[in-house]
Amino acid sequence: MHRFRGNIWDYESRHHVMRTLGYPLTMRDRIPDITKARNIELGLGLQLCFLHPSNHKFEHPRFCYERLEYVGQKIQDIVMAERLLMKHLDAPGKWLQEKHRRVLMNKFCGRYLREKHLHKYIIYADKVADAYEHNRRLRNPSTTAVNHALHGLSYTIYGKPDVRRLMFDVFDFEQTQPKLV
């Protein structure tokens, strides 16, 4: 992952993304070097989230990106399930399941990134970027992947409370979603 240090994205985009997401968080570690190392990992991880594998197929440490995406999806599922259970204690299981599915649908996940204007910092291959440019109605699965990767990264660096912060403070996941027709 360290070979991606100091690339163009790092200089041009990272500070915008960090400001929007509210990073780095103030942490009080006993050893200051741990805080420093955490912030370095956060910077590298953010780069990894936003450099899409379609563009960096050969030199991109892609397994990390996919692993972050996987962790993010799982932790998002757990956090949202907890939240829904605590809010609707007496609700029937089928209704909870449907609400959970609707809130975390891929179609909506990418929308939160677009609302924060973070989608323009994702670096795609030209072919992929053209495909999304020509068909604006196409729901962008890459922004969903980035969203999951961000949640995975926040979990591995700061833990579950930060996933909650991202989901409910930064990307407001509990907005009422339109019912699918």
TASUL-V842067 format. One record per pair of residues at least 12 apart in sequence whose C-alpha atoms are under 7 Angstrom apart, sorted by sequence separation. I is the first residue (numbers start at 1). GAP is how many residues later the second one is. D is the distance in whole Angstrom. If there is no record, write none. Layout:
# TASUL-V842067
i->[I;I]
gap->[GAP;GAP]
d->[D;D]
This chain:
# TASUL-V842067
i->[151;24;49;48;81;119;110;113;107;110;110;113;109;10;110;106;109;5;1;112;1;55;52;54;55;103;50;51;52;54;50;51;52;50;103;73;69;72;72;72;69;72;69;72;68;71;69;65;68;68;79;50;49;49;17;49;13;45;42;38;21]
gap->[12;15;16;17;19;24;30;30;32;33;34;34;35;37;37;38;38;39;43;59;60;69;70;70;70;70;71;71;71;71;72;72;72;73;74;75;76;76;77;78;79;79;80;80;81;81;83;84;84;85;85;96;97;100;101;101;108;108;115;119;149]
d->[6;7;6;6;7;7;7;7;6;5;4;7;5;7;7;6;7;7;7;6;6;5;7;6;4;7;7;6;6;5;5;5;5;6;7;5;6;4;6;7;5;4;4;4;5;5;6;7;5;6;7;6;6;6;7;6;6;6;7;7;7]
